[in-house]
Amino acid sequence: MNENWRQICDDYVKVTSYDRATLDAVWEGRSYDAKNRPETYLTYPDALRRIPLGEPEFPEDTASLWKVFAERRSKRNFLPEALTLNELNVLLWSTQGITADMNGYKLRTSPSSGALFPLETYLLVSRVEGLEPGLYHLDVKGWALEALKFDPEIAETAYSIALDQEHCRHAAVTVLWTAVLPRCRAKYYERAYRYVWWDVGHTSENLNLAATGLGLGCVSMGAWYDKQAHELLGIDGKEHVSAMMASVGKVGGDWKSDRRAPSPEAD
Ligand SMILES: Cc1cc2nc3c(=O)[nH]c(=O)nc-3n(C[C@H](O)[C@H](O)[C@H](O)COP(=O)(O)O)c2cc1C
C-alpha cells in the first residue's frame, strides 16, 4: 500500500491539468510527427486461430435510439444461453468498427482523442456460437478475432480478475479493454493519462447501448485486479495497461432483483 496515495493522486490531477498561464511554456519544444506516430493496430500473427468477423448483420427491428437510452440499465442476471457470433460482431462493431477514412486516420464507431485509438479489446469468451471458450483479441484493422488461449474455465478467470464479481461467472462474454499509452502520449504527453480513460468510457457506453439495442444485458466494470489482468494478457502494465471491463450476455428476470450479488444494497 502506498501511504502517500492522496498526494500522488493530487499530483496526477495537477500535472495533467491545462493552465492558461503555463500551457505555452509546458508545450514549447515538444513536437509530434503524425506520419511516424506509434502503430495504431496490434495483431497477433501467432494466434491459435483467426476468426474473420465480416460485415455485421444488423437486426431490422431495433428499438429507436431514444428507447435504447431509456431502457439501458446495468444488467447482471445472465442466462446460460450463448450469443450468436453475429451478435458479438454487432457489439464489437458498435465499439470499435471502422466507419470512415480521413487523411490517413481511420475513424471508428467510438470517438477517440486525436483519432489515435489507444484501446485494444480482449474477450473472455464463455458462450458464443462457433467460438471455443477462451481468450480472444480483436484485430480491428483485419476485423477478425484472434484466439490467444483456449480455456473452458475462462469464466472463472473473469470472475477472479474482477474482484470475484459473481455475474462474470455467468456472462457469455467478459470484455477487457486495454490502453496502449504511447499511441496517445506521443502527441498529448501527460494529458494522455486522462484521454485514455475518457476513450474507454465512450467505448464501453457504446457497448452498453448496442447490447440494449440487441435486447442483451451488459454491465461495465471498474473493479478488477490490474496485475492479474496484465498477467493474463501478457502486457507490461505500464506502457500497455488494463483500462476497463464489461460483461455481456442474454438476461432474464427482473434486473432489480439482480443488482451486484451478494449484497444488493452495496450497488
Ligand atoms: C466506470 C464504471 C464502473 C463500474 N463498475 C462496476 C463494477 O465493477 N461492477 C458492477 O457490478 N457494476 C459496475 N458499474 C455499474 C454501476 O453500478 C451502474 O452503472 C450504476 O449502479 C447505475 O445503474 P445503471 O447502470 O443500471 O443505471 C460501473 C459503472 C461505471 C460507469
Ligand as a Chemical Component Dictionary entry (heavy atoms), coordinates in Angstrom:
data_LIG
# 
_chem_comp.id                   LIG 
_chem_comp.type                 NON-POLYMER 
_chem_comp.pdbx_formal_charge   0 
_chem_comp.three_letter_code    LIG 
# 
loop_
_chem_comp_atom.comp_id 
_chem_comp_atom.atom_id 
_chem_comp_atom.alt_atom_id 
_chem_comp_atom.type_symbol 
_chem_comp_atom.charge 
_chem_comp_atom.model_Cartn_x 
_chem_comp_atom.model_Cartn_y 
_chem_comp_atom.model_Cartn_z 
_chem_comp_atom.pdbx_ordinal 
LIG C1  C1  C 0 -16.946 3.437  -14.560 1  
LIG C2  C2  C 0 -17.968 2.436  -14.068 2  
LIG C3  C3  C 0 -17.550 1.373  -13.302 3  
LIG C4  C4  C 0 -18.491 0.431  -12.844 4  
LIG N1  N1  N 0 -18.045 -0.667 -12.170 5  
LIG C5  C5  C 0 -18.928 -1.653 -11.845 6  
LIG C6  C6  C 0 -18.455 -2.864 -11.299 7  
LIG O1  O1  O 0 -17.256 -3.079 -11.109 8  
LIG N2  N2  N 0 -19.378 -3.821 -11.024 9  
LIG C7  C7  C 0 -20.711 -3.650 -11.241 10 
LIG O2  O2  O 0 -21.465 -4.572 -10.992 11 
LIG N3  N3  N 0 -21.174 -2.506 -11.783 12 
LIG C8  C8  C 0 -20.320 -1.500 -12.100 13 
LIG N4  N4  N 0 -20.769 -0.368 -12.710 14 
LIG C9  C9  C 0 -22.202 -0.198 -12.969 15 
LIG C10 C10 C 0 -22.829 0.768  -11.960 16 
LIG O3  O3  O 0 -23.008 0.111  -10.715 17 
LIG C11 C11 C 0 -24.185 1.238  -12.513 18 
LIG O4  O4  O 0 -23.960 1.944  -13.724 19 
LIG C12 C12 C 0 -24.905 2.135  -11.522 20 
LIG O5  O5  O 0 -25.325 1.399  -10.386 21 
LIG C13 C13 C 0 -26.123 2.790  -12.153 22 
LIG O6  O6  O 0 -27.029 1.788  -12.577 23 
LIG P1  P1  P 0 -27.486 1.646  -14.099 24 
LIG O7  O7  O 0 -26.233 1.489  -14.950 25 
LIG O8  O8  O 0 -28.348 0.415  -14.129 26 
LIG O9  O9  O 0 -28.225 2.871  -14.478 27 
LIG C14 C14 C 0 -19.863 0.586  -13.156 28 
LIG C15 C15 C 0 -20.273 1.693  -13.924 29 
LIG C16 C16 C 0 -19.333 2.590  -14.393 30 
LIG C17 C17 C 0 -19.794 3.740  -15.266 31 
# 
loop_
_chem_comp_bond.comp_id 
_chem_comp_bond.atom_id_1 
_chem_comp_bond.atom_id_2 
_chem_comp_bond.value_order 
_chem_comp_bond.pdbx_ordinal 
LIG C1  C2  SING 1  
LIG C2  C3  SING 2  
LIG C2  C16 DOUB 3  
LIG C3  C4  DOUB 4  
LIG C4  N1  SING 5  
LIG C4  C14 SING 6  
LIG N1  C5  DOUB 7  
LIG C5  C6  SING 8  
LIG C5  C8  SING 9  
LIG C6  O1  DOUB 10 
LIG C6  N2  SING 11 
LIG N2  C7  SING 12 
LIG C7  O2  DOUB 13 
LIG C7  N3  SING 14 
LIG N3  C8  DOUB 15 
LIG C8  N4  SING 16 
LIG N4  C9  SING 17 
LIG N4  C14 SING 18 
LIG C9  C10 SING 19 
LIG C10 O3  SING 20 
LIG C10 C11 SING 21 
LIG C11 O4  SING 22 
LIG C11 C12 SING 23 
LIG C12 O5  SING 24 
LIG C12 C13 SING 25 
LIG C13 O6  SING 26 
LIG O6  P1  SING 27 
LIG P1  O7  DOUB 28 
LIG P1  O8  SING 29 
LIG P1  O9  SING 30 
LIG C14 C15 DOUB 31 
LIG C15 C16 SING 32 
LIG C16 C17 SING 33 
# 
